[in-house]
Every structure is written in structure tokens, then in C-alpha cells.
């Protein structure tokens, strides 16, 4: 995930997306769909999709991230707030 976040930060989103897709599958299998770790991966993946203008794909991913991160907002306030903001920034 750190590598994928680094690629996204460097605007190398195209390189990060395949890695993030695999990370989503791994996180869901290892931690479960509603876990905050999975939410973190989903947030990064959805944000990367949105950065490429793939809003229809990003919307459900970011909503899933928001749901996962809102389950324990005290522990994940920053991530949960970023997920909510990312959903709100998407074009309608």
C-alpha cells in the first residue's frame, strides 16, 4: 500500500491502479470488507480512479471506503474525513 500511495503521490496513477486492484482483493480476504485497513486501501484505490477521471468506477469504491472507515471513526478520524471529502468531490 505504501508503494501504491507513493506512485499516486508522484502522479503515476496508471502504474498504481493494477497494484491497488490486487491490494483490494487481498485486504478484503485478509481483513474483511468492513475493516479500516480495507477502507484505507479502498480510499487510495477510489481516489486514484477519480484522479484518472474514472468517476463511475470510483464512486462505489469510495463509498465502500467511507462505510468501512466510518465504522470506527475514533480510530480513523483522518481517513474517514478524507473518504467523506473524496465522495463529495465526485461530479454528480
PLY file of the C-alpha trace (Angstrom):
ply
format ascii 1.0
element vertex 92
property float x
property float y
property float z
element edge 91
property int vertex1
property int vertex2
end_header
0.00 0.00 0.00
2.88 2.35 0.75
4.28 1.79 -2.74
0.88 2.43 -4.33
0.40 5.62 -2.29
3.86 6.76 -3.36
3.04 6.15 -7.02
-0.22 8.09 -6.69
1.59 10.96 -4.98
4.02 11.02 -7.90
1.05 11.16 -10.31
1.93 7.73 -11.64
-1.65 6.59 -11.14
-1.67 4.28 -14.14
1.10 2.24 -12.54
-0.63 2.23 -9.15
-4.06 1.05 -10.28
-3.21 -2.62 -11.02
-1.37 -2.86 -7.71
-4.29 -1.27 -5.88
-6.75 -3.66 -7.51
-4.78 -6.60 -6.15
-4.46 -4.91 -2.76
-8.25 -4.52 -2.52
-8.72 -8.24 -3.11
-6.02 -9.11 -0.59
-7.32 -6.71 2.09
-10.90 -7.94 1.72
-9.75 -11.56 2.03
-7.35 -10.92 4.91
-9.19 -8.30 6.98
-12.78 -8.33 5.73
-14.84 -5.80 3.80
-15.66 -3.55 6.76
-12.18 -3.36 8.28
-10.43 0.02 8.45
-7.35 -1.40 6.72
-9.52 -2.41 3.78
-11.10 1.04 3.93
-7.66 2.64 3.64
-6.90 0.56 0.53
-10.31 1.36 -0.95
-9.81 5.07 -0.30
-6.48 5.05 -2.12
-7.89 2.99 -5.00
-11.01 5.12 -5.38
-9.00 8.34 -5.23
-6.66 7.01 -7.92
-9.62 6.11 -10.14
-11.10 9.58 -9.63
-7.75 11.18 -10.46
-7.94 9.47 -13.84
-11.48 10.73 -14.40
-13.00 7.27 -13.92
-15.76 8.61 -11.69
-18.32 5.86 -12.31
-15.80 3.29 -11.07
-14.53 5.49 -8.24
-17.94 6.27 -6.71
-18.78 2.78 -5.32
-15.19 2.22 -4.23
-15.06 5.50 -2.30
-18.48 4.85 -0.75
-17.28 1.42 0.41
-14.18 3.09 1.86
-16.33 5.63 3.68
-18.56 2.89 5.10
-15.58 0.85 6.32
-13.81 3.85 7.84
-16.95 5.25 9.50
-17.38 2.02 11.48
-14.62 3.11 13.85
-14.31 6.88 13.38
-12.49 7.48 16.67
-9.53 5.41 15.49
-9.67 6.62 11.90
-10.86 10.22 12.02
-8.45 11.46 9.38
-9.08 8.61 6.96
-12.85 8.76 7.48
-12.86 12.50 6.83
-10.77 12.03 3.68
-13.19 9.37 2.43
-16.22 11.61 3.02
-14.49 14.50 1.25
-13.49 12.30 -1.69
-17.10 11.15 -2.16
-18.36 14.74 -2.01
-15.81 15.93 -4.60
-17.01 13.47 -7.23
-19.05 15.02 -10.02
-22.74 14.14 -9.92
0 1
1 2
2 3
3 4
4 5
5 6
6 7
7 8
8 9
9 10
10 11
11 12
12 13
13 14
14 15
15 16
16 17
17 18
18 19
19 20
20 21
21 22
22 23
23 24
24 25
25 26
26 27
27 28
28 29
29 30
30 31
31 32
32 33
33 34
34 35
35 36
36 37
37 38
38 39
39 40
40 41
41 42
42 43
43 44
44 45
45 46
46 47
47 48
48 49
49 50
50 51
51 52
52 53
53 54
54 55
55 56
56 57
57 58
58 59
59 60
60 61
61 62
62 63
63 64
64 65
65 66
66 67
67 68
68 69
69 70
70 71
71 72
72 73
73 74
74 75
75 76
76 77
77 78
78 79
79 80
80 81
81 82
82 83
83 84
84 85
85 86
86 87
87 88
88 89
89 90
90 91
